[in-house]
Every structure is written in structure tokens, then in C-alpha cells.
Amino acid sequence: MKYVVNFSGFHYVEADSIEEAKRKAMYDEVVYSELQVDLVEEVDEFTVDMEELM
């Protein structure tokens, strides 16, 4: 089965710039993280555009 999971939360990171903080947050180089699942829905299909992720 496939699901879309909506969540909210935040990461604490140690960084020297906003750009470095964004990179560390995206690649789980975090000091502390707190997440909460808000909604889970079953879906038939989903499309991931790998070009947009890079």
C-alpha cells in the first residue's frame, strides 16, 4: 500500500550560514528534531520528480 504522510515539526542544527543550516536539515545532520504526524492518507499512486529534489 502507498500512503501520503503530512507532518509538522522542526530541527535544531549547528551551522555557519542559512544555506548550511538548510542543507543540514535536509540531510538529517541535526542536533535535535521534533516531528508530529498530522495526517496519513492511503493513495493509489504517487509520482516523484527526482529532478525537482536535486
N, CA, C and O atoms as a Tripos MOL2 file, in Angstrom:
@<TRIPOS>MOLECULE
protein
  216   215    54     0     0
PROTEIN
NO_CHARGES

@<TRIPOS>ATOM
      1 N           0.8310   -1.1770    0.0000 N.3       1 MET1
      2 CA          0.0000    0.0000    0.0000 C.3       1 MET1
      3 C           0.8780    1.2440    0.0000 C.2       1 MET1
      4 O           2.0310    1.2110    0.4300 O.2       1 MET1
      5 N           0.3150    2.3280   -0.4860 N.am      2 LYS2
      6 CA          1.0300    3.6030   -0.5620 C.3       2 LYS2
      7 C           0.2790    4.6400    0.2590 C.2       2 LYS2
      8 O          -0.9520    4.6790    0.2750 O.2       2 LYS2
      9 N           1.0560    5.4850    0.9420 N.am      3 TYR3
     10 CA          0.4600    6.4950    1.8180 C.3       3 TYR3
     11 C           1.1580    7.8330    1.6240 C.2       3 TYR3
     12 O           2.3510    7.8880    1.3260 O.2       3 TYR3
     13 N           0.4100    8.8960    1.7950 N.am      4 VAL4
     14 CA          0.9780   10.2250    1.8980 C.3       4 VAL4
     15 C           0.8600   10.6050    3.3730 C.2       4 VAL4
     16 O          -0.2050   10.4830    3.9780 O.2       4 VAL4
     17 N           1.9770   11.0680    3.9370 N.am      5 VAL5
     18 CA          2.0380   11.4060    5.3520 C.3       5 VAL5
     19 C           2.3480   12.8980    5.4870 C.2       5 VAL5
     20 O           3.4230   13.3470    5.0890 O.2       5 VAL5
     21 N           1.4230   13.6550    6.0370 N.am      6 ASN6
     22 CA          1.6410   15.0800    6.3120 C.3       6 ASN6
     23 C           2.1350   15.2090    7.7400 C.2       6 ASN6
     24 O           1.5770   14.6100    8.6590 O.2       6 ASN6
     25 N           3.1850   15.9950    7.9180 N.am      7 PHE7
     26 CA          3.7460   16.1500    9.2490 C.3       7 PHE7
     27 C           4.2160   17.5730    9.4600 C.2       7 PHE7
     28 O           4.3690   18.3390    8.5080 O.2       7 PHE7
     29 N           4.4450   17.9220   10.7190 N.am      8 SER8
     30 CA          4.9830   19.2320   11.0670 C.3       8 SER8
     31 C           6.0540   19.0220   12.1230 C.2       8 SER8
     32 O           6.1020   17.9830   12.7810 O.2       8 SER8
     33 N           6.8980   20.0070   12.2730 N.am      9 GLY9
     34 CA          7.9500   19.9020   13.2700 C.3       9 GLY9
     35 C           9.0920   20.8490   12.9850 C.2       9 GLY9
     36 O           8.9580   21.8050   12.2220 O.2       9 GLY9
     37 N          10.2340   20.5600   13.6200 N.am     10 PHE10
     38 CA         11.4070   21.4180   13.4380 C.3      10 PHE10
     39 C          12.6770   20.6300   13.7190 C.2      10 PHE10
     40 O          12.6410   19.5620   14.3300 O.2      10 PHE10
     41 N          13.8110   21.1810   13.2580 N.am     11 HIS11
     42 CA         15.1490   20.6410   13.5250 C.3      11 HIS11
     43 C          15.9900   21.7520   14.1430 C.2      11 HIS11
     44 O          15.8670   22.9170   13.7670 O.2      11 HIS11
     45 N          16.8350   21.3860   15.0810 N.am     12 TYR12
     46 CA         17.9120   22.2670   15.5220 C.3      12 TYR12
     47 C          19.1840   21.7890   14.8320 C.2      12 TYR12
     48 O          19.4790   20.5940   14.8520 O.2      12 TYR12
     49 N          19.9430   22.6980   14.2220 N.am     13 VAL13
     50 CA         21.2070   22.3560   13.5740 C.3      13 VAL13
     51 C          22.2630   23.3700   13.9830 C.2      13 VAL13
     52 O          21.9420   24.5010   14.3490 O.2      13 VAL13
     53 N          23.5240   22.9590   13.9200 N.am     14 GLU14
     54 CA         24.6440   23.8850   14.1050 C.3      14 GLU14
     55 C          25.2050   24.1860   12.7310 C.2      14 GLU14
     56 O          25.5910   23.2730   12.0010 O.2      14 GLU14
     57 N          25.2550   25.4820   12.3670 N.am     15 ALA15
     58 CA         25.7010   25.8650   11.0360 C.3      15 ALA15
     59 C          26.2620   27.2780   11.0760 C.2      15 ALA15
     60 O          26.0020   28.0430   12.0050 O.2      15 ALA15
     61 N          27.0430   27.6100   10.0410 N.am     16 ASP16
     62 CA         27.6460   28.9330    9.9170 C.3      16 ASP16
     63 C          26.8510   29.8700    9.0080 C.2      16 ASP16
     64 O          27.1720   31.0540    8.9060 O.2      16 ASP16
     65 N          25.8140   29.3450    8.3460 N.am     17 SER17
     66 CA         25.0160   30.1790    7.4470 C.3      17 SER17
     67 C          23.6310   29.5660    7.2880 C.2      17 SER17
     68 O          23.4060   28.4090    7.6430 O.2      17 SER17
     69 N          22.7120   30.3530    6.7510 N.am     18 ILE18
     70 CA         21.3640   29.8640    6.4740 C.3      18 ILE18
     71 C          21.4170   28.7200    5.4750 C.2      18 ILE18
     72 O          20.7170   27.7210    5.6380 O.2      18 ILE18
     73 N          22.2430   28.8570    4.4400 N.am     19 GLU19
     74 CA         22.3520   27.8190    3.4160 C.3      19 GLU19
     75 C          22.8500   26.5060    4.0160 C.2      19 GLU19
     76 O          22.3340   25.4350    3.6970 O.2      19 GLU19
     77 N          23.8550   26.5960    4.8870 N.am     20 GLU20
     78 CA         24.3790   25.3890    5.5240 C.3      20 GLU20
     79 C          23.3170   24.7710    6.4430 C.2      20 GLU20
     80 O          23.1940   23.5480    6.5010 O.2      20 GLU20
     81 N          22.5650   25.5870    7.1480 N.am     21 ALA21
     82 CA         21.5060   25.0850    8.0260 C.3      21 ALA21
     83 C          20.4330   24.3500    7.2170 C.2      21 ALA21
     84 O          19.9610   23.2920    7.6330 O.2      21 ALA21
     85 N          20.0490   24.9020    6.0700 N.am     22 LYS22
     86 CA         19.0670   24.2420    5.2040 C.3      22 LYS22
     87 C          19.5860   22.8920    4.7300 C.2      22 LYS22
     88 O          18.8550   21.9010    4.7510 O.2      22 LYS22
     89 N          20.8520   22.8480    4.2980 N.am     23 ARG23
     90 CA         21.4380   21.5920    3.8190 C.3      23 ARG23
     91 C          21.4630   20.5510    4.9260 C.2      23 ARG23
     92 O          21.0880   19.3990    4.7060 O.2      23 ARG23
     93 N          21.8970   20.9460    6.1060 N.am     24 LYS24
     94 CA         21.9810   20.0040    7.2210 C.3      24 LYS24
     95 C          20.5880   19.4940    7.6100 C.2      24 LYS24
     96 O          20.4230   18.3120    7.9100 O.2      24 LYS24
     97 N          19.6000   20.3710    7.6050 N.am     25 ALA25
     98 CA         18.2430   19.9530    7.9450 C.3      25 ALA25
     99 C          17.6970   18.9580    6.9270 C.2      25 ALA25
    100 O          16.9960   18.0130    7.2900 O.2      25 ALA25
    101 N          18.0180   19.1720    5.6550 N.am     26 MET26
    102 CA         17.5240   18.2750    4.6030 C.3      26 MET26
    103 C          18.1830   16.9040    4.6600 C.2      26 MET26
    104 O          17.5610   15.9040    4.3000 O.2      26 MET26
    105 N          19.4260   16.8460    5.1050 N.am     27 TYR27
    106 CA         20.1670   15.5820    5.0940 C.3      27 TYR27
    107 C          20.3620   15.0180    6.4970 C.2      27 TYR27
    108 O          21.3060   14.2660    6.7420 O.2      27 TYR27
    109 N          19.4760   15.3790    7.4120 N.am     28 ASP28
    110 CA         19.4230   14.8070    8.7690 C.3      28 ASP28
    111 C          20.7170   14.9510    9.5490 C.2      28 ASP28
    112 O          21.0660   14.0650   10.3300 O.2      28 ASP28
    113 N          21.4350   16.0480    9.3540 N.am     29 GLU29
    114 CA         22.6010   16.3610   10.1790 C.3      29 GLU29
    115 C          22.1320   17.2980   11.2870 C.2      29 GLU29
    116 O          22.5490   18.4530   11.3650 O.2      29 GLU29
    117 N          21.2550   16.7740   12.1410 N.am     30 VAL30
    118 CA         20.5910   17.6110   13.1320 C.3      30 VAL30
    119 C          21.0710   17.3030   14.5440 C.2      30 VAL30
    120 O          21.5030   16.1880   14.8350 O.2      30 VAL30
    121 N          20.9920   18.2960   15.4110 N.am     31 VAL31
    122 CA         21.3080   18.1290   16.8250 C.3      31 VAL31
    123 C          20.0850   17.5790   17.5560 C.2      31 VAL31
    124 O          20.2000   16.7010   18.4120 O.2      31 VAL31
    125 N          18.9250   18.1020   17.2090 N.am     32 TYR32
    126 CA         17.6700   17.6760   17.8260 C.3      32 TYR32
    127 C          16.5620   17.8500   16.8130 C.2      32 TYR32
    128 O          16.5770   18.8010   16.0310 O.2      32 TYR32
    129 N          15.5950   16.9400   16.8170 N.am     33 SER33
    130 CA         14.4890   17.0030   15.8790 C.3      33 SER33
    131 C          13.1990   16.6370   16.6010 C.2      33 SER33
    132 O          13.1770   15.7380   17.4420 O.2      33 SER33
    133 N          12.1370   17.3370   16.2640 N.am     34 GLU34
    134 CA         10.8240   17.0260   16.8230 C.3      34 GLU34
    135 C           9.8080   17.0540   15.6960 C.2      34 GLU34
    136 O           9.6170   18.0870   15.0550 O.2      34 GLU34
    137 N           9.1590   15.9320   15.4520 N.am     35 LEU35
    138 CA          8.1770   15.8260   14.3820 C.3      35 LEU35
    139 C           6.8760   15.2690   14.9270 C.2      35 LEU35
    140 O           6.8620   14.4860   15.8770 O.2      35 LEU35
    141 N           5.7820   15.6910   14.3040 N.am     36 GLN36
    142 CA          4.4670   15.1960   14.6780 C.3      36 GLN36
    143 C           3.7170   14.8570   13.4020 C.2      36 GLN36
    144 O           3.6280   15.6880   12.4980 O.2      36 GLN36
    145 N           3.1780   13.6520   13.3160 N.am     37 VAL37
    146 CA          2.3800   13.2560   12.1630 C.3      37 VAL37
    147 C           1.0040   13.8930   12.3000 C.2      37 VAL37
    148 O           0.3250   13.7160   13.3110 O.2      37 VAL37
    149 N           0.6000   14.6380   11.2700 N.am     38 ASP38
    150 CA         -0.6790   15.3360   11.2880 C.3      38 ASP38
    151 C          -1.7880   14.5450   10.5970 C.2      38 ASP38
    152 O          -2.9330   14.5550   11.0490 O.2      38 ASP38
    153 N          -1.4510   13.8600    9.5020 N.am     39 LEU39
    154 CA         -2.4740   13.1700    8.7180 C.3      39 LEU39
    155 C          -1.8120   12.0900    7.8740 C.2      39 LEU39
    156 O          -0.7340   12.3130    7.3230 O.2      39 LEU39
    157 N          -2.4370   10.9340    7.7660 N.am     40 VAL40
    158 CA         -1.9740    9.8500    6.9000 C.3      40 VAL40
    159 C          -3.1450    9.4350    6.0230 C.2      40 VAL40
    160 O          -4.2280    9.1220    6.5190 O.2      40 VAL40
    161 N          -2.9140    9.4350    4.7080 N.am     41 GLU41
    162 CA         -3.9600    9.0460    3.7630 C.3      41 GLU41
    163 C          -3.4240    7.9960    2.8150 C.2      41 GLU41
    164 O          -2.3100    8.1260    2.3080 O.2      41 GLU41
    165 N          -4.2060    6.9560    2.5700 N.am     42 GLU42
    166 CA         -3.8360    5.9460    1.5860 C.3      42 GLU42
    167 C          -4.0750    6.5210    0.1940 C.2      42 GLU42
    168 O          -5.0820    7.1880   -0.0440 O.2      42 GLU42
    169 N          -3.1400    6.2590   -0.7270 N.am     43 VAL43
    170 CA         -3.2560    6.7400   -2.1030 C.3      43 VAL43
    171 C          -3.0460    5.5800   -3.0600 C.2      43 VAL43
    172 O          -2.3940    4.5940   -2.7180 O.2      43 VAL43
    173 N          -3.5980    5.6990   -4.2560 N.am     44 ASP44
    174 CA         -3.4210    4.6540   -5.2590 C.3      44 ASP44
    175 C          -2.0390    4.7320   -5.8970 C.2      44 ASP44
    176 O          -1.3610    3.7150   -6.0440 O.2      44 ASP44
    177 N          -1.6270    5.9220   -6.2720 N.am     45 GLU45
    178 CA         -0.3500    6.1410   -6.9460 C.3      45 GLU45
    179 C           0.2450    7.4560   -6.4830 C.2      45 GLU45
    180 O          -0.4650    8.3210   -5.9690 O.2      45 GLU45
    181 N           1.5360    7.6040   -6.6650 N.am     46 PHE46
    182 CA          2.1760    8.8890   -6.4570 C.3      46 PHE46
    183 C           3.3620    8.9950   -7.3900 C.2      46 PHE46
    184 O           3.9670    7.9910   -7.7670 O.2      46 PHE46
    185 N           3.6870   10.2220   -7.7570 N.am     47 THR47
    186 CA          4.7750   10.4920   -8.6810 C.3      47 THR47
    187 C           5.8260   11.3190   -7.9550 C.2      47 THR47
    188 O           5.5060   12.3050   -7.2910 O.2      47 THR47
    189 N           7.0770   10.9100   -8.0880 N.am     48 VAL48
    190 CA          8.1910   11.6460   -7.5050 C.3      48 VAL48
    191 C           9.0640   12.1270   -8.6450 C.2      48 VAL48
    192 O           9.5540   11.3230   -9.4390 O.2      48 VAL48
    193 N           9.2650   13.4460   -8.7310 N.am     49 ASP49
    194 CA         10.1280   14.0280   -9.7550 C.3      49 ASP49
    195 C          11.5150   14.2320   -9.1520 C.2      49 ASP49
    196 O          11.7430   15.1900   -8.4130 O.2      49 ASP49
    197 N          12.4380   13.3270   -9.4700 N.am     50 MET50
    198 CA         13.7800   13.3610   -8.8830 C.3      50 MET50
    199 C          14.5450   14.6190   -9.2630 C.2      50 MET50
    200 O          15.4070   15.0640   -8.5050 O.2      50 MET50
    201 N          14.2470   15.2030  -10.4260 N.am     51 GLU51
    202 CA         14.9390   16.4260  -10.8580 C.3      51 GLU51
    203 C          14.6020   17.5900   -9.9240 C.2      51 GLU51
    204 O          15.4630   18.4230   -9.6380 O.2      51 GLU51
    205 N          13.3630   17.6520   -9.4510 N.am     52 GLU52
    206 CA         12.9650   18.7300   -8.5490 C.3      52 GLU52
    207 C          13.6100   18.5820   -7.1820 C.2      52 GLU52
    208 O          13.7980   19.5790   -6.4840 O.2      52 GLU52
    209 N          13.9560   17.3570   -6.7790 N.am     53 LEU53
    210 CA         14.5350   17.1160   -5.4770 C.3      53 LEU53
    211 C          16.0080   17.4880   -5.4230 C.2      53 LEU53
    212 O          16.5630   17.6480   -4.3360 O.2      53 LEU53
    213 N          16.6400   17.6250   -6.5580 N.am     54 MET54
    214 CA         18.0740   17.9000   -6.5770 C.3      54 MET54
    215 C          18.3680   19.3530   -6.7970 C.2      54 MET54
    216 O          19.5340   19.7460   -6.8390 O.2      54 MET54
@<TRIPOS>BOND
     1     1     2 1
     2     2     3 1
     3     3     4 2
     4     3     5 am
     5     5     6 1
     6     6     7 1
     7     7     8 2
     8     7     9 am
     9     9    10 1
    10    10    11 1
    11    11    12 2
    12    11    13 am
    13    13    14 1
    14    14    15 1
    15    15    16 2
    16    15    17 am
    17    17    18 1
    18    18    19 1
    19    19    20 2
    20    19    21 am
    21    21    22 1
    22    22    23 1
    23    23    24 2
    24    23    25 am
    25    25    26 1
    26    26    27 1
    27    27    28 2
    28    27    29 am
    29    29    30 1
    30    30    31 1
    31    31    32 2
    32    31    33 am
    33    33    34 1
    34    34    35 1
    35    35    36 2
    36    35    37 am
    37    37    38 1
    38    38    39 1
    39    39    40 2
    40    39    41 am
    41    41    42 1
    42    42    43 1
    43    43    44 2
    44    43    45 am
    45    45    46 1
    46    46    47 1
    47    47    48 2
    48    47    49 am
    49    49    50 1
    50    50    51 1
    51    51    52 2
    52    51    53 am
    53    53    54 1
    54    54    55 1
    55    55    56 2
    56    55    57 am
    57    57    58 1
    58    58    59 1
    59    59    60 2
    60    59    61 am
    61    61    62 1
    62    62    63 1
    63    63    64 2
    64    63    65 am
    65    65    66 1
    66    66    67 1
    67    67    68 2
    68    67    69 am
    69    69    70 1
    70    70    71 1
    71    71    72 2
    72    71    73 am
    73    73    74 1
    74    74    75 1
    75    75    76 2
    76    75    77 am
    77    77    78 1
    78    78    79 1
    79    79    80 2
    80    79    81 am
    81    81    82 1
    82    82    83 1
    83    83    84 2
    84    83    85 am
    85    85    86 1
    86    86    87 1
    87    87    88 2
    88    87    89 am
    89    89    90 1
    90    90    91 1
    91    91    92 2
    92    91    93 am
    93    93    94 1
    94    94    95 1
    95    95    96 2
    96    95    97 am
    97    97    98 1
    98    98    99 1
    99    99   100 2
   100    99   101 am
   101   101   102 1
   102   102   103 1
   103   103   104 2
   104   103   105 am
   105   105   106 1
   106   106   107 1
   107   107   108 2
   108   107   109 am
   109   109   110 1
   110   110   111 1
   111   111   112 2
   112   111   113 am
   113   113   114 1
   114   114   115 1
   115   115   116 2
   116   115   117 am
   117   117   118 1
   118   118   119 1
   119   119   120 2
   120   119   121 am
   121   121   122 1
   122   122   123 1
   123   123   124 2
   124   123   125 am
   125   125   126 1
   126   126   127 1
   127   127   128 2
   128   127   129 am
   129   129   130 1
   130   130   131 1
   131   131   132 2
   132   131   133 am
   133   133   134 1
   134   134   135 1
   135   135   136 2
   136   135   137 am
   137   137   138 1
   138   138   139 1
   139   139   140 2
   140   139   141 am
   141   141   142 1
   142   142   143 1
   143   143   144 2
   144   143   145 am
   145   145   146 1
   146   146   147 1
   147   147   148 2
   148   147   149 am
   149   149   150 1
   150   150   151 1
   151   151   152 2
   152   151   153 am
   153   153   154 1
   154   154   155 1
   155   155   156 2
   156   155   157 am
   157   157   158 1
   158   158   159 1
   159   159   160 2
   160   159   161 am
   161   161   162 1
   162   162   163 1
   163   163   164 2
   164   163   165 am
   165   165   166 1
   166   166   167 1
   167   167   168 2
   168   167   169 am
   169   169   170 1
   170   170   171 1
   171   171   172 2
   172   171   173 am
   173   173   174 1
   174   174   175 1
   175   175   176 2
   176   175   177 am
   177   177   178 1
   178   178   179 1
   179   179   180 2
   180   179   181 am
   181   181   182 1
   182   182   183 1
   183   183   184 2
   184   183   185 am
   185   185   186 1
   186   186   187 1
   187   187   188 2
   188   187   189 am
   189   189   190 1
   190   190   191 1
   191   191   192 2
   192   191   193 am
   193   193   194 1
   194   194   195 1
   195   195   196 2
   196   195   197 am
   197   197   198 1
   198   198   199 1
   199   199   200 2
   200   199   201 am
   201   201   202 1
   202   202   203 1
   203   203   204 2
   204   203   205 am
   205   205   206 1
   206   206   207 1
   207   207   208 2
   208   207   209 am
   209   209   210 1
   210   210   211 1
   211   211   212 2
   212   211   213 am
   213   213   214 1
   214   214   215 1
   215   215   216 2
@<TRIPOS>SUBSTRUCTURE
     1 MET1         2 RESIDUE 1 A MET
     2 LYS2         6 RESIDUE 1 A LYS
     3 TYR3        10 RESIDUE 1 A TYR
     4 VAL4        14 RESIDUE 1 A VAL
     5 VAL5        18 RESIDUE 1 A VAL
     6 ASN6        22 RESIDUE 1 A ASN
     7 PHE7        26 RESIDUE 1 A PHE
     8 SER8        30 RESIDUE 1 A SER
     9 GLY9        34 RESIDUE 1 A GLY
    10 PHE10       38 RESIDUE 1 A PHE
    11 HIS11       42 RESIDUE 1 A HIS
    12 TYR12       46 RESIDUE 1 A TYR
    13 VAL13       50 RESIDUE 1 A VAL
    14 GLU14       54 RESIDUE 1 A GLU
    15 ALA15       58 RESIDUE 1 A ALA
    16 ASP16       62 RESIDUE 1 A ASP
    17 SER17       66 RESIDUE 1 A SER
    18 ILE18       70 RESIDUE 1 A ILE
    19 GLU19       74 RESIDUE 1 A GLU
    20 GLU20       78 RESIDUE 1 A GLU
    21 ALA21       82 RESIDUE 1 A ALA
    22 LYS22       86 RESIDUE 1 A LYS
    23 ARG23       90 RESIDUE 1 A ARG
    24 LYS24       94 RESIDUE 1 A LYS
    25 ALA25       98 RESIDUE 1 A ALA
    26 MET26      102 RESIDUE 1 A MET
    27 TYR27      106 RESIDUE 1 A TYR
    28 ASP28      110 RESIDUE 1 A ASP
    29 GLU29      114 RESIDUE 1 A GLU
    30 VAL30      118 RESIDUE 1 A VAL
    31 VAL31      122 RESIDUE 1 A VAL
    32 TYR32      126 RESIDUE 1 A TYR
    33 SER33      130 RESIDUE 1 A SER
    34 GLU34      134 RESIDUE 1 A GLU
    35 LEU35      138 RESIDUE 1 A LEU
    36 GLN36      142 RESIDUE 1 A GLN
    37 VAL37      146 RESIDUE 1 A VAL
    38 ASP38      150 RESIDUE 1 A ASP
    39 LEU39      154 RESIDUE 1 A LEU
    40 VAL40      158 RESIDUE 1 A VAL
    41 GLU41      162 RESIDUE 1 A GLU
    42 GLU42      166 RESIDUE 1 A GLU
    43 VAL43      170 RESIDUE 1 A VAL
    44 ASP44      174 RESIDUE 1 A ASP
    45 GLU45      178 RESIDUE 1 A GLU
    46 PHE46      182 RESIDUE 1 A PHE
    47 THR47      186 RESIDUE 1 A THR
    48 VAL48      190 RESIDUE 1 A VAL
    49 ASP49      194 RESIDUE 1 A ASP
    50 MET50      198 RESIDUE 1 A MET
    51 GLU51      202 RESIDUE 1 A GLU
    52 GLU52      206 RESIDUE 1 A GLU
    53 LEU53      210 RESIDUE 1 A LEU
    54 MET54      214 RESIDUE 1 A MET
